[in-house]
Structures are given as C-alpha cells and as structure tokens.
Amino acid sequence: MTAPKRVPRVNFGTPILTRDWNLIFMRLVRFFCLASLSAVVLSAHVAGAQDIRDVAIRLHRAGDTVSIRGAAVTIDHTIEAGNTDSAGIVRVPDLEDGGHIIEVVARGYQAYFDNFTTGANVPQPIQLALLPVLASDTAKAKGQKTDLTFAGFNARRTKAQGKFFTRAQLDQASGRPLANLLKTDAGAFIVSGPRDESQLAMRSTARASSPCYTAVVRDGVRIYPFSGANPPDLDKIFAEQLAGIELYARAATVPAELRDAATCGALVLWTRDAAR
C-alpha cells in the first residue's frame, strides 16, 4: 500500500504581536507630533519676520528747513544710498524695518553719524538735521571794519548798481558752492588759486600779469584785501549759509564805504547769523 504524499507547509510570515502594533502606533504619533511642531515653529518665524520697504530720508540744515542736496549717504556701513536730490531727499530701496545707522558727508556741514528707525508707523520722509560749519575758513580771520550793515541791504539793492541775491534765492540754490552760483547766475569771473581755490576777480585783460582780485566783505568786515590775507576760496562757502549777497563787478558801482579798497569790484556777503 502506497504512503500518501506530504503537502509542504507554506509559511505566511510571523504573526504580528500586539506589542509590535503598539510600537508602530507610537512611532507614527511621534512623527506627526514632530511635523506639527515644525509647522508651528515655521509659522511663528514667518509671523515675526521683519517687513521690507522703500525708505525716503530728507536732510536739512539744523534750525530751519533748508534742504541739503548733494550729500553722500551710507546706511549700515555697507549700503551706498547715493546723494540727496534738490529737495534734500535720498531713497533707499528694500530696507528692513528696525534700527539702522546712517553716515552723511556734505560740503559745508559737519559729518553726521547717528541711528534712525524705519517701520510701518514711521512717517516718511525721515527728517534728519545737519549742523553747518562756519561759512568759510575766513570766519575767524581778521579784517577791516566798514560802515556797511545788513540793514542797508534792500536800500542798496534798489539802486540796481550790482547783482543781488536774497535769502529766498539762496534757499533755492541750497547746496551750491558760491563759486558756481556767482559764475553761473551772475557771470562772475572765477580764477584758480595756487591750491586750486576758486577766487573772484575782475575779468583779466590780455596784458594783465595777474588777476585783479575782488574785495570781499563778510558781515561788514573787509576780509580782503587785508594785511596777510588771501582771497577767500568760494568753493568753501555755500548758498544756504548766507542771508544775502551783493556783487559789484566794477569799481564805479561799489558802495562809497568801499571805494578806497575796491578797485577791482566788491563782493559783500551776509551770513545768517548776521541777519538775525
């Protein structure tokens, strides 16, 4: 009698115990908890992120509203913002909200270094005031006192014997050095000094060996010609530092108070301090 064939047993794998199911469940719970925590942290980071906005900064003279144009502006030591425009404004694109450092260099003004803040609630343009330096390096120079006064400015102006600039006109020319203003707007003759200074003279003739420098009066004091003095550098004097200018291109038109020292014409400057 033939023995029956044995059918091989098929192994479908080891049964999963309850303990294994618990381990898998705990790992899944841990995974989803970590994912949820990461999402919360990311959401909080985004919510606390700083906004970025275009910022306008306006520079003006301390004590009044005169705009400072042509000033070089640097933000946070690395951002070269450029120069202020005719309204004294420079624009900085894509600046993060918060505190920043600004550095300003402007001719005729003290170097500026300070902090400022930007944000949704900060009005623009941000206003910053710069302190002017003295009108020129002749501010402490000695000179010869004259009888000219700022009170007589309008009376001399009505005689129309020279070219006059009022405070309003000088405000509009803010940021321009005096050499440029007089040459462009008054046709003055500007010559270069030994150190490239810009000095005022009567227009030279072909036979002249040297310029005939114009007499200069500052706040009623004749600072040139004067013993040991040189003609002032008009690149160091800026329009917004003055309250009035009187330019007499010919000796015949200068005020009587200057006739003895103005054979080559006269330039009379009135600073804003003198006008107060």
C-alpha positions as CSV (number, residue, x, y, z in Angstrom):
1,M,0.0,0.0,0.0
2,T,1.5,3.3,-1.1
3,A,2.0,6.0,1.5
4,P,0.2,9.4,0.9
5,K,2.3,12.3,-0.3
6,R,3.0,15.0,2.3
7,V,1.9,18.5,1.3
8,P,4.5,21.1,2.2
9,R,3.5,23.7,4.7
10,V,3.5,27.3,3.5
11,N,5.0,30.0,5.9
12,F,3.0,33.2,5.6
13,G,5.3,35.0,8.0
14,T,5.5,35.5,11.6
15,P,2.2,36.8,13.1
16,I,2.4,40.5,14.3
17,L,2.1,40.6,18.0
18,T,0.1,43.3,19.9
19,R,3.4,44.7,21.2
20,D,4.6,45.4,17.6
21,W,1.4,47.2,16.8
22,N,1.8,49.4,19.8
23,L,5.4,50.3,18.7
24,I,4.3,51.2,15.2
25,F,1.5,53.4,16.5
26,M,3.9,55.2,18.9
27,R,6.3,55.9,16.1
28,L,3.5,57.3,13.9
29,V,2.3,59.5,16.7
30,R,5.8,60.8,17.3
31,F,6.3,61.5,13.6
32,F,3.1,63.6,13.3
33,C,3.9,65.4,16.6
34,L,7.3,66.5,15.2
35,A,5.8,67.5,11.9
36,S,3.1,69.6,13.7
37,L,5.8,71.2,16.0
38,S,7.9,72.1,13.0
39,A,4.9,73.8,11.3
40,V,4.2,75.8,14.4
41,V,7.9,77.0,14.6
42,L,7.9,77.9,10.9
43,S,4.7,79.8,11.2
44,A,6.0,81.7,14.2
45,H,9.2,82.6,12.4
46,V,7.3,83.9,9.4
47,A,4.9,85.9,11.6
48,G,7.9,87.5,13.4
49,A,9.8,88.3,10.2
50,Q,10.6,92.0,9.5
51,D,8.9,93.8,6.7
52,I,10.9,95.4,3.9
53,R,10.1,98.8,2.4
54,D,11.4,101.6,0.4
55,V,12.6,104.4,2.7
56,A,13.0,108.1,1.9
57,I,15.3,110.2,4.1
58,R,15.4,114.0,4.0
59,L,18.4,116.0,5.2
60,H,18.0,119.7,6.2
61,R,20.0,122.4,7.9
62,A,19.7,122.3,11.7
63,G,17.4,125.1,13.0
64,D,15.4,125.6,9.8
65,T,14.0,123.7,6.8
66,V,16.7,124.4,4.2
67,S,17.3,121.2,2.2
68,I,20.8,119.8,1.8
69,R,21.4,118.5,-1.6
70,G,24.4,116.6,-3.0
71,A,25.1,114.9,0.4
72,A,26.6,111.4,0.2
73,V,24.6,108.9,2.4
74,T,25.7,105.5,3.6
75,I,23.4,103.1,5.5
76,D,24.7,100.4,7.9
77,H,28.3,101.0,6.8
78,T,27.7,99.0,3.6
79,I,24.7,100.4,1.7
80,E,25.8,103.3,-0.6
81,A,22.5,105.1,-0.9
82,G,23.8,107.8,-3.2
83,N,23.4,111.6,-3.0
84,T,20.5,113.7,-1.9
85,D,18.5,115.4,-4.6
86,S,17.5,119.1,-4.9
87,A,14.9,118.5,-2.1
88,G,17.5,117.0,0.2
89,I,16.0,113.5,-0.2
90,V,17.7,110.2,-0.8
91,R,15.8,107.0,-1.3
92,V,16.8,103.6,0.0
93,P,15.0,100.6,-1.6
94,D,14.2,97.4,0.2
95,L,15.3,98.4,3.7
96,E,14.3,96.1,6.6
97,D,12.2,97.6,9.3
98,G,14.0,98.4,12.5
99,G,17.1,100.3,13.6
100,H,19.8,101.4,11.2
101,I,22.9,103.5,11.2
102,I,23.3,106.5,8.8
103,E,26.5,108.3,7.8
104,V,26.4,111.6,5.9
105,V,29.1,113.7,4.3
106,A,28.0,117.1,2.9
107,R,30.2,120.0,2.0
108,G,29.6,122.9,4.4
109,Y,28.2,120.7,7.1
110,Q,29.6,118.7,10.0
111,A,30.0,115.0,9.4
112,Y,26.8,113.2,10.6
113,F,26.7,109.7,12.2
114,D,23.6,108.6,14.0
115,N,20.8,106.0,14.3
116,F,17.3,106.0,12.8
117,T,14.4,103.6,12.8
118,T,12.1,102.5,9.9
119,G,8.7,100.8,10.1
120,A,5.1,100.9,9.1
121,N,4.3,103.6,11.7
122,V,7.4,105.8,10.9
123,P,6.4,108.9,8.8
124,Q,8.3,109.5,5.6
125,P,10.5,111.1,4.6
126,I,12.5,110.6,7.7
127,Q,13.8,114.0,8.7
128,L,17.5,114.4,9.8
129,A,19.2,117.7,10.7
130,L,22.8,118.5,10.0
131,L,24.9,121.2,11.7
132,P,26.6,123.7,9.3
133,V,30.3,124.6,9.6
134,L,31.3,128.2,9.6
135,A,30.8,130.0,6.3
136,S,34.4,129.7,5.3
137,D,37.9,129.3,6.7
138,T,38.0,133.1,7.0
139,A,35.3,133.1,9.7
140,K,37.8,133.9,12.3
141,A,40.1,136.0,10.0
142,K,40.9,139.5,11.0
143,G,39.8,142.4,8.8
144,Q,38.9,146.0,8.5
145,K,35.5,147.0,9.8
146,T,33.4,149.0,7.4
147,D,30.2,151.0,7.8
148,L,28.2,148.5,5.7
149,T,25.3,146.9,7.5
150,F,22.8,144.2,6.6
151,A,20.0,146.7,7.4
152,G,21.1,148.7,4.3
153,F,20.9,145.7,2.0
154,N,17.5,146.5,0.5
155,A,18.3,150.2,0.0
156,R,21.5,149.3,-1.9
157,R,19.6,146.8,-3.9
158,T,17.0,149.3,-5.1
159,K,19.8,151.3,-6.7
160,A,20.4,148.4,-9.1
161,Q,24.2,149.0,-9.2
162,G,25.1,145.4,-8.6
163,K,23.9,141.9,-8.7
164,F,22.0,140.9,-5.5
165,F,20.8,137.6,-4.1
166,T,18.1,137.5,-1.5
167,R,17.7,134.8,1.2
168,A,14.8,133.2,-0.9
169,Q,17.1,133.0,-3.9
170,L,19.9,131.5,-1.8
171,D,17.5,128.9,-0.3
172,Q,16.6,127.8,-3.9
173,A,20.3,127.4,-4.6
174,S,20.9,125.3,-1.5
175,G,23.9,123.0,-1.8
176,R,25.7,125.1,-4.5
177,P,29.1,126.5,-3.7
178,L,29.4,130.2,-4.1
179,A,31.9,130.0,-6.9
180,N,29.3,128.1,-9.0
181,L,26.5,130.4,-8.1
182,L,28.3,133.6,-9.0
183,K,29.8,132.2,-12.2
184,T,26.6,130.7,-13.5
185,D,23.9,133.1,-12.2
186,A,25.9,136.4,-12.2
187,G,28.5,135.9,-14.9
188,A,31.3,136.4,-12.4
189,F,34.9,135.8,-13.3
190,I,36.3,132.9,-11.2
191,V,40.0,132.1,-11.3
192,S,42.0,129.2,-9.8
193,G,44.3,130.0,-6.9
194,P,47.7,128.3,-6.2
195,R,45.9,125.4,-4.4
196,D,43.0,125.2,-6.9
197,E,40.9,127.6,-4.8
198,S,38.1,129.3,-6.6
199,Q,38.6,133.1,-6.2
200,L,36.7,136.1,-7.5
201,A,38.5,138.6,-9.8
202,M,37.7,141.3,-12.3
203,R,37.9,139.9,-15.8
204,S,41.6,139.9,-16.8
205,T,42.9,141.8,-19.8
206,A,45.4,140.3,-22.2
207,R,48.2,142.4,-20.8
208,A,47.4,141.6,-17.1
209,S,50.2,139.7,-15.4
210,S,47.9,138.5,-12.5
211,P,44.2,138.6,-11.8
212,C,42.7,141.7,-10.2
213,Y,41.1,140.1,-7.2
214,T,37.8,141.5,-6.0
215,A,37.5,143.0,-2.5
216,V,35.5,140.7,-0.1
217,V,33.4,141.9,2.8
218,R,31.9,139.5,5.3
219,D,29.2,140.8,7.8
220,G,30.5,144.3,7.4
221,V,34.2,143.4,7.8
222,R,36.6,143.7,4.8
223,I,38.5,140.4,4.9
224,Y,40.2,141.0,1.6
225,P,42.3,143.0,0.8
226,F,43.8,143.0,4.3
227,S,47.3,142.5,5.6
228,G,48.4,138.9,5.3
229,A,45.0,137.8,3.8
230,N,44.4,135.8,0.6
231,P,41.2,136.0,-1.5
232,P,38.8,133.5,0.1
233,D,38.0,130.2,-1.5
234,L,34.5,130.4,-2.8
235,D,34.2,126.7,-3.0
236,K,34.1,126.6,0.8
237,I,31.1,128.9,1.0
238,F,27.6,127.6,0.3
239,A,24.4,129.4,-0.7
240,E,22.3,128.2,2.2
241,Q,24.8,129.6,4.7
242,L,24.1,133.2,3.6
243,A,21.3,135.6,4.0
244,G,22.3,137.9,1.2
245,I,25.0,138.6,-1.4
246,E,26.0,141.9,-3.1
247,L,28.2,141.6,-6.1
248,Y,29.7,144.8,-7.7
249,A,31.6,143.9,-10.8
250,R,33.1,147.4,-11.4
251,A,34.8,149.8,-9.1
252,A,32.5,152.6,-10.2
253,T,29.5,150.8,-8.8
254,V,30.7,149.7,-5.3
255,P,29.2,151.4,-2.2
256,A,31.0,154.5,-1.0
257,E,32.1,152.7,2.1
258,L,34.4,150.5,0.0
259,R,35.7,152.9,-2.6
260,D,39.2,153.0,-1.1
261,A,39.8,149.3,-1.3
262,A,37.6,148.0,-4.2
263,T,39.4,149.0,-7.4
264,C,38.5,145.5,-8.8
265,G,34.9,145.5,-7.6
266,A,33.5,144.0,-4.4
267,L,31.7,141.0,-3.1
268,V,29.6,141.6,0.1
269,L,28.5,138.5,2.0
270,W,25.9,138.4,4.8
271,T,25.7,135.3,6.9
272,R,22.5,134.1,8.5
273,D,24.0,134.9,11.9
274,A,24.5,138.5,11.0
275,A,20.9,138.7,9.7
276,R,19.3,137.7,13.0
